[in-house]
Amino acid sequence: MIDLDLLNTLLCVVEERNFTRTAERIHKTQSTVSQQISRLERSLGHTLLVRDRSGNNVVVTEQGEILATYARRLIELAQEAKNALAANRDLIQIRIGIPEDFRVDRITQVLSGFACINPSIRLEIASGMSIDLHAKLAADQLQLALVKREPGTGACVASWPESVVWVTNWQTVTPYDVLPLAVFPRGCIYRARAVYALKKAGIRWRVGFESPSLTGIQAAVSAGLAVGVLPRSAVLPSHRILSSSDKLPDLPGTELALIAKVNPVSFEQRPLVIFLCSEIEKILDDQEN
């Protein structure tokens, strides 16, 4: 491996064509400069510089010119690497979790927009069920998380009320003998809401479709495979919201909450929190309209 310090000395000599000026430029003695060039020549097995009769001025050999070309590239690459590492060290990393059942397509676009206008902040984003995001927050794997929860349960940075509705497609006619449900896995607050309400009303039910993906649940409802339990913000044009005439019990609302591992949030996290709260308001307003 060629020592970059030796290559830098060679470049200086090639540019100055003089050992004395090179020594002054790199703040080394003339003898040190000469020794470094000799070391480089011995390691490569080529004469790189030829001194004139004065012993101070030099002529660059063909091999010296070739090596100087590569030396410039190597030194530039080394500096780029240092700059990249320095920039990476100065980045603020924020780990945030987003729920699978809240318009992941929109929220990821929002976070991408934030990252573009805040290059000094690096986002690490995890998507999953709210119960899993809570666990990751507790385990210090996340600093912020957007979760679905029971209204008013615990501290939060911001929260938004969320109405939950029964949905089917436009072709399906209710009621069923045994209601097929399109639900998220156990631990989902919507599933718990639905099961509790159905048991209380004495309505028989079964799992007709289960998926951790909001897109999967929406597709199953659109296809008429099962009745879904979704926040109003996730209802598609292909869905029909069931009313009291469909003989299904009312569902109590939930809460969308932005929670932090440490509250109040840090100075570094504040721009993301402000941006996220503003954009969530827009997403919810768009859904209501």
C-alpha positions as CSV (number, residue, x, y, z in Angstrom):
1,M,0.0,0.0,0.0
2,I,1.3,3.4,-0.9
3,D,1.6,6.0,1.9
4,L,-0.6,9.0,1.1
5,D,1.8,11.2,3.0
6,L,4.6,10.2,0.5
7,L,2.3,10.8,-2.4
8,N,1.4,14.2,-1.1
9,T,5.1,15.0,-0.9
10,L,5.7,13.8,-4.4
11,L,2.9,16.0,-5.7
12,C,4.3,19.0,-4.0
13,V,7.8,18.3,-5.6
14,V,6.2,17.8,-9.0
15,E,4.4,21.1,-8.7
16,E,7.3,23.1,-7.2
17,R,10.1,21.3,-9.2
18,N,12.3,22.3,-6.3
19,F,13.1,20.6,-3.0
20,T,13.6,23.8,-1.0
21,R,10.3,25.3,-1.9
22,T,8.6,21.9,-1.3
23,A,10.1,21.7,2.2
24,E,8.8,25.2,3.0
25,R,5.3,24.4,1.6
26,I,4.8,21.3,3.6
27,H,6.7,22.5,6.7
28,K,9.4,19.8,6.6
29,T,13.1,19.8,6.3
30,Q,14.7,19.4,2.8
31,S,16.4,16.2,3.9
32,T,13.0,14.8,5.1
33,V,11.5,15.6,1.6
34,S,14.4,13.9,-0.1
35,Q,14.1,10.8,2.2
36,Q,10.4,10.5,1.5
37,I,10.9,10.6,-2.2
38,S,13.7,7.9,-1.9
39,R,11.4,5.7,0.2
40,L,8.7,6.0,-2.5
41,E,11.1,5.2,-5.3
42,R,12.4,2.1,-3.4
43,S,8.9,0.8,-2.6
44,L,7.8,1.1,-6.3
45,G,11.1,0.2,-7.9
46,H,11.1,3.2,-10.2
47,T,13.0,6.5,-10.4
48,L,10.4,9.3,-10.1
49,L,12.6,12.4,-10.0
50,V,16.0,13.4,-11.4
51,R,17.9,16.2,-9.7
52,D,19.8,18.7,-11.8
53,R,23.5,19.6,-11.1
54,S,22.6,22.0,-8.3
55,G,20.9,19.1,-6.5
56,N,17.9,21.2,-5.6
57,N,15.8,21.5,-8.8
58,V,14.3,18.4,-10.2
59,V,13.0,16.9,-13.4
60,V,10.0,14.5,-13.3
61,T,10.5,11.2,-15.0
62,E,7.7,9.5,-17.1
63,Q,7.0,7.1,-14.2
64,G,6.9,10.1,-11.9
65,E,4.3,11.8,-14.1
66,I,2.2,8.7,-14.2
67,L,2.3,8.2,-10.5
68,A,1.5,11.9,-9.9
69,T,-1.7,11.5,-11.9
70,Y,-2.9,8.6,-9.7
71,A,-1.6,10.4,-6.6
72,R,-3.9,13.4,-7.2
73,R,-6.9,11.0,-7.6
74,L,-6.0,9.0,-4.5
75,I,-5.6,12.1,-2.3
76,E,-8.8,13.6,-3.6
77,L,-10.7,10.4,-2.8
78,A,-9.1,10.3,0.7
79,Q,-10.3,13.8,1.3
80,E,-13.8,13.0,0.0
81,A,-13.9,10.0,2.5
82,K,-12.9,12.3,5.3
83,N,-15.5,14.9,4.4
84,A,-18.2,12.2,4.1
85,L,-17.3,10.8,7.6
86,A,-17.3,14.3,9.1
87,A,-20.7,15.0,7.5
88,N,-22.1,11.7,8.8
89,R,-20.8,12.5,12.3
90,D,-22.7,15.8,12.3
91,L,-26.0,14.2,11.2
92,I,-28.8,14.2,13.7
93,Q,-30.4,10.8,13.6
94,I,-34.1,10.4,14.6
95,R,-35.7,7.0,14.8
96,I,-39.5,7.2,14.3
97,G,-42.2,4.6,14.1
98,I,-45.4,4.9,12.0
99,P,-48.5,2.7,12.2
100,E,-49.2,0.3,9.4
101,D,-52.9,1.2,9.6
102,F,-52.5,5.0,8.9
103,R,-51.9,5.9,5.3
104,V,-48.3,4.7,5.1
105,D,-48.2,6.0,1.5
106,R,-49.0,9.6,2.6
107,I,-46.9,9.6,5.8
108,T,-43.8,8.3,4.1
109,Q,-44.2,11.0,1.4
110,V,-44.4,13.5,4.3
111,L,-41.3,12.2,5.9
112,S,-39.4,12.1,2.6
113,G,-40.3,15.8,2.1
114,F,-39.0,16.6,5.6
115,A,-35.7,14.8,4.9
116,C,-35.3,16.8,1.6
117,I,-35.5,20.1,3.3
118,N,-33.6,19.1,6.4
119,P,-30.4,17.4,5.1
120,S,-28.7,17.5,8.5
121,I,-31.3,15.2,9.9
122,R,-31.3,11.5,9.1
123,L,-34.6,9.6,9.6
124,E,-34.7,5.9,10.5
125,I,-38.4,4.9,9.9
126,A,-40.0,1.7,11.2
127,S,-43.6,0.7,10.2
128,G,-45.7,-1.7,12.2
129,M,-48.7,-2.2,14.5
130,S,-49.1,0.2,17.3
131,I,-48.5,-2.4,20.0
132,D,-45.1,-3.2,18.4
133,L,-44.2,0.5,18.1
134,H,-45.0,0.9,21.8
135,A,-42.6,-1.9,22.6
136,K,-39.8,-0.5,20.4
137,L,-40.2,2.9,22.0
138,A,-39.9,1.3,25.5
139,A,-36.8,-0.6,24.3
140,D,-35.1,2.6,23.1
141,Q,-35.3,1.4,19.5
142,L,-37.4,4.5,18.6
143,Q,-37.4,8.1,19.8
144,L,-40.8,9.0,18.4
145,A,-43.8,7.0,17.4
146,L,-47.2,7.7,15.8
147,V,-49.6,5.2,17.3
148,K,-53.3,4.3,17.6
149,R,-54.5,4.0,21.2
150,E,-57.4,4.5,23.7
151,P,-58.2,8.2,23.9
152,G,-56.3,10.0,26.6
153,T,-54.1,7.1,27.8
154,G,-50.8,8.6,28.7
155,A,-48.6,11.5,27.8
156,C,-48.1,12.5,24.2
157,V,-46.7,15.3,22.0
158,A,-49.9,15.7,20.1
159,S,-53.1,13.7,19.5
160,W,-56.1,13.6,17.1
161,P,-59.5,11.9,17.7
162,E,-60.3,9.2,15.3
163,S,-63.7,7.7,14.4
164,V,-63.9,4.0,13.7
165,V,-66.5,2.6,11.3
166,W,-67.8,-0.7,9.9
167,V,-67.2,-0.9,6.1
168,T,-68.1,-3.3,3.3
169,N,-68.1,-3.0,-0.4
170,W,-71.0,-1.5,-2.4
171,Q,-72.3,-4.9,-3.6
172,T,-72.5,-6.7,-0.3
173,V,-75.8,-7.0,1.4
174,T,-75.9,-7.4,5.2
175,P,-76.7,-8.9,7.7
176,Y,-74.7,-12.2,7.8
177,D,-75.5,-15.3,9.8
178,V,-71.9,-15.2,11.0
179,L,-70.2,-11.9,10.3
180,P,-66.8,-12.4,8.5
181,L,-64.3,-9.8,9.7
182,A,-61.3,-8.3,7.9
183,V,-59.0,-7.5,10.8
184,F,-55.5,-6.8,11.8
185,P,-53.7,-9.4,14.0
186,R,-54.4,-9.6,17.7
187,G,-53.2,-6.5,19.6
188,C,-54.9,-4.1,17.1
189,I,-57.2,-1.7,18.8
190,Y,-59.7,-1.8,15.9
191,R,-59.9,-5.6,16.2
192,A,-60.4,-5.3,20.0
193,R,-63.1,-2.7,19.5
194,A,-65.0,-4.9,17.0
195,V,-64.8,-8.1,19.0
196,Y,-66.0,-6.4,22.2
197,A,-68.9,-4.7,20.5
198,L,-70.0,-7.8,18.7
199,K,-69.9,-10.0,21.8
200,K,-71.8,-7.4,23.8
201,A,-74.4,-7.2,21.0
202,G,-74.6,-11.0,20.8
203,I,-73.6,-11.1,17.1
204,R,-71.7,-14.1,15.9
205,W,-68.5,-13.5,14.0
206,R,-65.5,-15.1,12.5
207,V,-62.2,-14.0,11.0
208,G,-62.7,-13.9,7.3
209,F,-59.4,-12.1,6.4
210,E,-56.4,-11.2,8.6
211,S,-53.5,-9.1,7.6
212,P,-51.0,-6.7,9.3
213,S,-51.3,-4.5,6.2
214,L,-53.8,-1.7,5.8
215,T,-53.7,-2.2,2.1
216,G,-54.5,-5.9,2.5
217,I,-57.5,-5.1,4.7
218,Q,-58.8,-2.4,2.4
219,A,-58.5,-4.8,-0.6
220,A,-60.3,-7.6,1.2
221,V,-63.2,-5.3,2.0
222,S,-63.3,-3.9,-1.5
223,A,-63.5,-7.5,-2.8
224,G,-66.4,-8.3,-0.5
225,L,-64.4,-11.0,1.4
226,A,-65.3,-9.6,4.8
227,V,-66.5,-6.6,6.7
228,G,-63.8,-4.3,7.9
229,V,-63.3,-2.1,10.9
230,L,-61.3,0.9,9.9
231,P,-60.7,4.5,10.9
232,R,-62.7,6.9,8.8
233,S,-59.5,8.2,7.4
234,A,-58.8,4.8,5.8
235,V,-62.1,4.3,4.0
236,L,-61.8,4.1,0.2
237,P,-64.3,5.1,-2.5
238,S,-65.0,1.4,-3.1
239,H,-66.1,1.0,0.6
240,R,-69.6,1.6,2.0
241,I,-69.8,2.7,5.6
242,L,-72.4,0.6,7.4
243,S,-75.1,2.5,9.3
244,S,-77.5,1.6,12.1
245,S,-79.9,0.0,9.5
246,D,-77.2,-2.7,9.0
247,K,-77.8,-3.8,12.6
248,L,-74.2,-3.5,13.7
249,P,-73.2,-1.9,17.1
250,D,-71.6,1.5,17.3
251,L,-67.9,1.6,17.7
252,P,-66.2,4.0,20.1
253,G,-63.5,6.2,18.7
254,T,-59.8,5.8,19.1
255,E,-56.9,8.3,19.2
256,L,-54.0,8.9,16.9
257,A,-51.1,10.1,19.1
258,L,-47.6,11.2,18.5
259,I,-45.6,9.9,21.5
260,A,-41.9,10.4,22.5
261,K,-39.5,8.4,24.4
262,V,-38.5,11.6,26.3
263,N,-41.1,14.3,26.7
264,P,-40.7,17.2,26.1
265,V,-38.9,16.4,22.9
266,S,-35.3,17.5,22.3
267,F,-34.3,20.6,20.4
268,E,-33.1,18.4,17.5
269,Q,-36.5,16.6,17.3
270,R,-38.7,19.7,17.5
271,P,-38.5,20.6,13.8
272,L,-39.7,17.1,12.8
273,V,-42.5,17.2,15.4
274,I,-43.8,20.6,14.2
275,F,-43.6,19.5,10.6
276,L,-45.3,16.1,11.3
277,C,-48.2,17.6,13.3
278,S,-48.9,20.1,10.5
279,E,-48.9,17.4,7.8
280,I,-51.0,15.0,9.8
281,E,-53.6,17.7,10.2
282,K,-53.7,18.1,6.4
283,I,-54.0,14.3,5.8
284,L,-56.9,14.1,8.2
285,D,-58.6,17.1,6.7
286,D,-58.2,15.6,3.2
287,Q,-59.8,12.4,4.4
288,E,-62.7,14.2,6.0
289,N,-63.4,16.2,2.9
